[in-house]
Amino acid sequence: MGSLHANDIIDTTGCLQHPLDAEEFRLHAHKLVDFIADYYKNVAKYPVRSQVEPGYLRKLLPETAPNQPESIEDILSDVRSCIIPGLTHWMSPNYYAYFPSSGSTAAFLGEMLSTGFNVVGFNWMSSPAATELESVVMDWLAKLLCLPSEFLFSGGGGGVLQGTTCEAILCTLAAARDRALSRGCDISQLVVYGSDQTHCALQKAAQIAGIPYSNFRTIKTTVADAFALTANSLSLAIDSDISAGLIPLYLCATIGTTSSTAVDRLPELAQLTSQHNIWLHVDAAYAGAACICPEFRHFIDGVELADSFSFNAHKWFFNNLDCCCLWVKSPTALIKSLSTNPEYLKNKATESKQVVDYKDWQIALSRRFRSLKMWMVLRGYGTANLRQFLRGHVRMAKVFEGLVRLDRRFEVVVPRYFSTVCFRVRTGGDEAEENEMNRRILESVNAEGKIYMTHAVIGGVYVMRFAAGGTLTEERHVREAWVVIKEQVDKLMPNV
Ligand SMILES: *Cc1c(COP(=O)(O)O)cnc(C)c1O
């Protein structure tokens, strides 16, 4: 432990002394880069899911912050001994939990630039390049995704980089709400729709936006529809709300749900929402990235009729956290809801109305220069290679799916569309027993530390989720993961 006491003689060599000294920065940043490069080299050696107990860290660290500077060596040594054991290694090639967090060197370098410049681009004037680069890369991305031109700046729409999907949903819901309120609706009449597979981000957004809980609809999906939301079931809900005197406001349709990567029936849902003037948001947090490949683009067919579309580039598009890409057809609707105009931010550029002031497109005022990261990723790899990376992950998931299908003890529970496989073992017992057995298998796989997966319950069925897509994952890791899973099944179900 590197803590110093008041009586120690302070040797400040190796310590940080001037908060922005260029040479000090050079020296220590090089050490940090080496440290992180070594981490990437060794990350496969750690247990993927952290094995510490709650409260472990407080026991290891001093009660109070140090009064005197400590050396970077001492701090890094504590990172090694105290922090790394408490990490779940999202960058491990053996990480298959939740959805991946696909970091990359290019994104890392972009983050370095962004952190280095440390500009706060709330409006155009506060750093013109931050705003303009963001608008450019959002148009680039929109073209890669073949979004309709109405989502591009040239077509009257536009894109913004936010932190998370939760924020994107909240901002678009606020815009939809205020549009309705300005037409004379009462907030107690407004209804928000999703399915029972929609991410809980929608519920949180509805709560924050003041939508009465009794007006929040989670429409039931079925195994027969592969857990997709259909126009039929949405239509029933809309009709019953209208006859009760309520006003349908907002639908969040999901392409690639979090539990099972189900794909809501966007083309037919979009018809319905445009008929009823419902704001349609398409949440493709995970699967949106794949849609830059022509063979996957059909999954977002229908987005032409949506009001907004978002995906998380930090999930499966090689951008380190955080980076949610959001496009809207009507920036005006967003801005009406989110803009403020205090005296201390007034400037000529804003008054000229020739510029984007991104503070009016998001919750917070201050914002990071995130587009440097996305620009680095797009330029550093090129779109041809980005497509190949994504295809590689889908191929790995197909390999895994094939292995599952070959073993008669297992079943693939829902269709695999992208790089995530939902599967389980069959015990021949009742549902409760099967669920319990799968839960035990997953826990013993994860406790062993060689790989890490998480679970979902879909239509009452407990499934293990194998989410490929880690940047360092190769096919050999996927094959090894299958061996690890089978070994635990052999152990826990010896007689099957
Ligand atoms: C991960 C996920 C979210 C939440 O994303 P955040 O960026 O953490 O807010 C929302 N929707 C879907 C479909 C997701 O997979």
The ligand as an SDF file (V2000), in Angstrom:
LIG
                    3D

 15 15  0  0  0  0  0  0  0  0999 V2000
  -28.5680   -2.1150  -23.7560 C   0  0  0  0  0  0  0  0  0  0  0  0
  -29.9020   -1.7350  -24.2320 C   0  0  0  0  0  0  0  0  0  0  0  0
  -30.5160   -0.5580  -23.8010 C   0  0  0  0  0  0  0  0  0  0  0  0
  -29.9430    0.3250  -22.7140 C   0  0  0  0  0  0  0  0  0  0  0  0
  -28.8100    0.9630  -23.1480 O   0  0  0  0  0  0  0  0  0  0  0  0
  -28.1150    2.0920  -22.2810 P   0  0  0  0  0  0  0  0  0  0  0  0
  -27.1790    2.6940  -23.2640 O   0  0  0  0  0  0  0  0  0  0  0  0
  -27.4410    1.4030  -21.1540 O   0  0  0  0  0  0  0  0  0  0  0  0
  -29.1440    3.0410  -21.8180 O   0  0  0  0  0  0  0  0  0  0  0  0
  -31.7330   -0.2300  -24.3600 C   0  0  0  0  0  0  0  0  0  0  0  0
  -32.3100   -1.0120  -25.2730 N   0  0  0  0  0  0  0  0  0  0  0  0
  -31.7650   -2.1470  -25.6950 C   0  0  0  0  0  0  0  0  0  0  0  0
  -32.4510   -2.9850  -26.7280 C   0  0  0  0  0  0  0  0  0  0  0  0
  -30.5350   -2.5570  -25.1860 C   0  0  0  0  0  0  0  0  0  0  0  0
  -29.9950   -3.7080  -25.5950 O   0  0  0  0  0  0  0  0  0  0  0  0
  1  2  1  0
  2  3  1  0
  2 14  2  0
  3  4  1  0
  3 10  2  0
  4  5  1  0
  5  6  1  0
  6  7  2  0
  6  8  1  0
  6  9  1  0
 10 11  1  0
 11 12  2  0
 12 13  1  0
 12 14  1  0
 14 15  1  0
M  END
$$$$
